[in-house]
């Protein structure tokens, strides 16, 4: 199996006038964009999860220090 970058290099150096290559270039661009969006959403979800844990910790600390 090839890594994504290797596939990209092969794709970019292929003959764009061949119909199969043109279709594959389009498909590859779409798949790359989908992966980028997915990775971005995962990062946002992880940040949100970390923020929620921080808020919960701060709320528990306030109740623990309540006289």
SULTA-V756335 format. One record per pair of residues at least 12 apart in sequence whose ideal C-beta (glycine too) atoms are under 6 Angstrom apart, sorted by sequence separation. I is the first residue (numbers start at 1). J is the second residue. D is the distance in Angstrom with one decimal. If there is no record, write none. Layout:
# SULTA-V756335
i=I j=J d=D
i=I j=J d=D
This chain:
# SULTA-V756335
i=11 j=25 d=5.7
i=11 j=28 d=5.2
